[in-house]
Amino acid sequence: MKKYHVIMTGICSLALVFGLTLMACENDSGGGGLGAFADQVTGRGGGSSNTIPAVPTDLVTLVASQSSITIRWSLVSGASGYRVYRAEHTEGSYNLLGETNNASYTDSGLSPNIPYYYKVRAYNSAGEGTLSSSVNAVITQGENSQGSAPSAPTNVTATRISPDQVNVIWNPVAGATFYFVYWALEAAGPYEYEAKVSTPSHTSKNWTDYDQGYFKVSAFNAAGEGPQSDYARVGAYTGGGNSGSPPSVPYNVTASASSASSITLSWSPVSGASGYWIYRKMKDDSYESFLTSASDTTYTDTGLYQGTTYYYTIVAYNEYGESSKSTAASATTLAGTPSAPSIHASAGSSDQITVSWNQVYGATNYKIYRSQANIYYTLIDTVSASSASYTDTGLSSNTTYYYKVSAVNSAGTEGSQSSYAYATTWSSSGSSGSVLPAPTGVWAYGISSDEVYVSWNPVSGATSYIIYWATSSSGTYYYDHKVEGTSFTSTGWDGISTAYFKVTAVNAAGVESEQSAYASASLPYYSVGTVPPAQKKLATQQMR
């Protein structure tokens, strides 16, 4: 066995100790791991010093203490070192923080409740590589509201499937969003960080020169990294000693809606399979997330959104590896009763009032009702689901009107009407006061996987402000909330990578200004296996 000097730090001991650990910017593009490490140290297939190193990938962050954050990444072949940069805003300037020869760096002396953003670049004698994508984290003081870090994975096994590759599998851990894999050449370690994976398996490469190896695995969730598992040993490749093979692809995969919030899957058993992994995506989504592991050939997926199509694929696995993904099966949950929207109204002139609302998930259209006495409401119009506002025209001046809105789904089922909102049209002489300017200095940052803090400069004469949200800078901005102060914490963002906001100012007469320029925020951690963008946000607003 070839000996070499270990250059990575013992970061495997960094588990959650203080407060809330947050994590950011998944990048499952692979690379690095043992192969890159071995290449760098032994020179086997490593990058030439005449070649600028590649961009570091798989960046993750962990809160190591009440005042420090550790950044990890996969080693880059051919790199002689790394430079770490930090900013205090996703759009801010990234300043050089320090250099390291290892695939990790600990930033100390930090303050709580402030988001810190990091990027890394590799360098060698040929020059500097490109900066990586950013990751961020916030050290949150106080009790950890995200629960406990997950337990250690069990039944970790390692099988040499070729002279060069080792297949590592383990039992899934309840509540884990992904896993860290560590390796060593001796049972006592040191164990080095190799990879971050979202499923309970990993194929480790570049083992040709080694007769044995050891692996440990830890699980991670919003509360932090749990303890490492017991080690699993793998011996030399014997050619015929590991003659088994991964199972074949699952077949006869079917999906059918069980209710407005559940879909039942089934498939034919696969010979030699130890279990199955289930993956899920929604229509038009570009990614497919790991959902769960199953030992049986049926599974009911619950907690889904009504009237929504979901797509599923199944993977069979055993100690020798995993199959390819099955053909996708899809089903659409049944249509339930839509929730009531949250609405607000604002006069725009002496003869018109604009009513806006948050979108209700599963709605195909909205009905707008009006009253002048807040007693009997009359249906005045129906608009499509793509609408987030309605302008009522031809009204009398200096008159108060009351409004309610309901959502209707594809089955024609109308939900409950919203709470009422009202506004008073301007007097014919325009004595409602001057329309205020749009707020300036709008700023947003993600403070957890589910929350975004938004603030702005005060507008003279404003009695309240209205916050609007979107999932793209040029997309539709939906009503979020009305506040009297100059800041607001928007919730329901888990599963969305970037949030966008605009703000308006409202004067004493209820007249709303133009919307401000948008502000965006990256969420500290983009969850694995959660509902894709905008769905949870919409569902959260339904409960307001």
Salt bridges, closest charged atoms under 4 A:
ASP28 OD1 - LYS196 NZ 3.16
GLU99 OE2 - ARG83 NE 2.67
ASP107 OD2 - ARG86 NH1 2.81
GLU128 OE2 - ARG83 NH1 2.58
GLU128 OE1 - ARG121 NH1 3.60
GLU186 OE2 - LYS3 NZ 3.88
GLU194 OE2 - HIS202 NE2 2.76
ASP209 OD2 - ARG44 NE 3.09
GLU225 OE1 - ARG72 NH2 3.39
GLU288 OE1 - LYS325 NZ 2.91
ASP301 OD2 - ARG280 NH1 2.89
ASP392 OD2 - ARG370 NH1 2.76
GLU414 OE1 - LYS367 NZ 3.59
ASP450 OD1 - LYS536 NZ 3.60
ASP480 OD2 - LYS537 NZ 2.90
ASP480 OD1 - ARG544 NH1 2.47
ASP494 OD2 - LYS536 NZ 3.92
GLU512 OE1 - HIS344 NE2 3.52
